[in-house]
Protein backbone atom coordinates (compact mmCIF):
# COMPACT_ATOMS: atom_id res chain seq x y z
CA UNK A 1 0.00 0.00 0.00
CA UNK A 2 2.87 2.35 0.82
CA UNK A 3 4.38 1.95 -2.67
CA UNK A 4 1.02 2.78 -4.33
CA UNK A 5 0.72 5.96 -2.24
CA UNK A 6 4.30 6.93 -3.08
CA UNK A 7 3.73 6.24 -6.77
CA UNK A 8 0.54 8.32 -6.73
CA UNK A 9 2.34 11.19 -4.98
CA UNK A 10 5.25 11.14 -7.45
CA UNK A 11 2.85 11.06 -10.41
CA UNK A 12 0.82 13.95 -9.01
CA UNK A 13 3.92 16.07 -8.33
CA UNK A 14 5.34 15.35 -11.77
CA UNK A 15 2.09 16.40 -13.42
CA UNK A 16 1.89 19.64 -11.40
CA UNK A 17 5.56 20.70 -11.51
CA UNK A 18 5.84 21.72 -15.19
CA UNK A 19 2.67 23.81 -14.95
CA UNK A 20 3.82 25.51 -11.75
CA UNK A 21 7.22 26.30 -13.23
CA UNK A 22 5.58 27.71 -16.37
CA UNK A 23 3.37 29.97 -14.26
CA UNK A 24 6.35 31.29 -12.36
CA UNK A 25 8.37 31.86 -15.53
CA UNK A 26 5.45 33.68 -17.15
CA UNK A 27 5.01 35.97 -14.16
CA UNK A 28 8.76 36.66 -14.03
CA UNK A 29 8.75 37.57 -17.74
CA UNK A 30 6.36 40.50 -17.21
CA UNK A 31 8.66 43.31 -16.16
CA UNK A 32 7.13 46.31 -17.91
CA UNK A 33 3.65 47.82 -17.87
CA UNK A 34 1.55 46.55 -20.78
CA UNK A 35 1.09 49.08 -23.58
CA UNK A 36 -2.64 49.39 -22.85
CA UNK A 37 -2.08 50.12 -19.15
CA UNK A 38 -2.15 53.64 -17.75
CA UNK A 39 1.66 53.47 -17.36
CA UNK A 40 2.23 52.49 -20.99
CA UNK A 41 2.23 54.55 -24.20
CA UNK A 42 0.88 58.13 -23.80
CA UNK A 43 -2.48 58.37 -25.56
CA UNK A 44 -5.85 60.18 -25.37
CA UNK A 45 -8.00 59.55 -22.33
CA UNK A 46 -11.73 58.90 -22.11
CA UNK A 47 -13.75 62.11 -22.23
CA UNK A 48 -11.24 64.24 -24.13
CA UNK A 49 -12.59 66.27 -27.05
CA UNK A 50 -11.49 65.85 -30.64
CA UNK A 51 -9.88 69.30 -30.52
CA UNK A 52 -7.79 68.43 -27.45
CA UNK A 53 -6.69 65.12 -29.02
CA UNK A 54 -5.67 66.88 -32.24
CA UNK A 55 -3.79 69.61 -30.36
CA UNK A 56 -1.84 67.14 -28.20
CA UNK A 57 -1.22 64.26 -30.65
CA UNK A 58 -1.42 66.04 -34.00
CA UNK A 59 -3.41 65.04 -37.05
CA UNK A 60 -4.21 61.33 -37.32
CA UNK A 61 -2.82 59.26 -40.17
CA UNK A 62 -6.40 58.39 -41.11
CA UNK A 63 -9.87 59.59 -40.03
CA UNK A 64 -12.70 57.10 -40.39
CA UNK A 65 -16.21 58.60 -40.86
CA UNK A 66 -19.04 58.47 -38.33
CA UNK A 67 -21.01 55.20 -38.22
CA UNK A 68 -24.28 54.32 -36.49
CA UNK A 69 -26.36 56.00 -33.82
CA UNK A 70 -24.94 57.38 -31.63
CA UNK A 71 -22.28 58.30 -34.18
CA UNK A 72 -18.97 56.52 -33.57
CA UNK A 73 -15.84 57.52 -35.45
CA UNK A 74 -12.20 56.62 -35.14
CA UNK A 75 -8.89 58.26 -35.74
CA UNK A 76 -5.96 56.04 -36.57
CA UNK A 77 -2.51 57.11 -35.39
CA UNK A 78 0.75 55.19 -35.88
CA UNK A 79 0.69 53.58 -32.41
CA UNK A 80 -2.99 53.64 -31.42
CA UNK A 81 -6.59 54.14 -32.60
CA UNK A 82 -8.93 56.56 -30.86
CA UNK A 83 -12.70 55.91 -30.84
CA UNK A 84 -15.09 58.85 -30.45
CA UNK A 85 -18.79 59.07 -29.66
CA UNK A 86 -19.91 62.40 -31.05
CA UNK A 87 -16.94 64.66 -30.17
CA UNK A 88 -15.56 62.78 -27.12
CA UNK A 89 -13.08 59.92 -26.69
CA UNK A 90 -14.73 56.69 -25.53
CA UNK A 91 -11.72 54.39 -25.94
CA UNK A 92 -8.13 54.25 -27.16
CA UNK A 93 -6.55 50.98 -28.28
CA UNK A 94 -2.78 50.53 -28.69
CA UNK A 95 -1.74 48.68 -31.85
CA UNK A 96 0.24 45.45 -31.49
N, C-alpha and C positions, 0 to 999 in steps of 0.2 A: 504494500500500500504506500509505503514511504517513497518508493521509486516512481510511482505513478504521480504522486503529488509533486515531486521534484521535477519530473518531466513536464507536467502541466505548467508549473511555475516558469521553467526555462522557456517553454514555447510562448507563454504569454509575454514574458519580458522581451523576447526576441521580436515578437510581432509589434510591440509598443515602441521599442527603442528607436528604430529608424524614423518613425513619425515624430517622436519627441525631439530628436536631433534636428529634423527638418524644420520644425516649428521654431526652435531656438535659432537656427541659422537664418531663417527668414526674418525673424525679429531683429537680429543683429545686423542684417543687411540694410535696414531702413535707418539711415543716419541723417537724412535731410528731410525738411518739410515737403510733402507732396506739392506739385505745382498748383493744384486746385485748393490748397489750404490758404488760410489768411496770411501765412508767413511766406508763401511762395511768390510767384511772379506778380508784380504790380499790375493791377487791372481795375476797370470800373466797378463800382459797388452798387448794390441794389438801391434804387431810388434816385440815382443821379439822373440829370437831364441830358438830352442829346447834346445840347450846347456845351455843358461842362465836360462831357466825354470828349467831344471834338477839341475843346481848348486844351485839355490835359494830354490826350493821346494822339492828337492830329487827325487827319482825314483817314478813314478806313481804306483798305485796299479795294474793298467791294462793298456796296450797299445793296442789300436785298429789299425789294418793295414790301409794303404792308400786305399781310394775308389775314383773312378771317375777321371775326368779330368777337371780342375786341381786337383791333388791329395789332398784329405782332410783326415786327420787322427785325432784321439783324444786320449788324455791321461786322464785316470780317476783317480782322487785323492779321498781321503775320503770326502772332503767337496765341491769339485768342479770338473768340467770336462773342459779340455782345448782343443780347436779345432785349428788345424794347417792347413795352406795351404802351401804346400812344407815344408819349415823349419821354418815358422813364425806363431806366434799366430794370429788368426783372431777373436777369441771370447773365453770368459771364462764364464761358467754358474755355479752359486752356486747351490748345491743340496738343496732340501727342507728338 
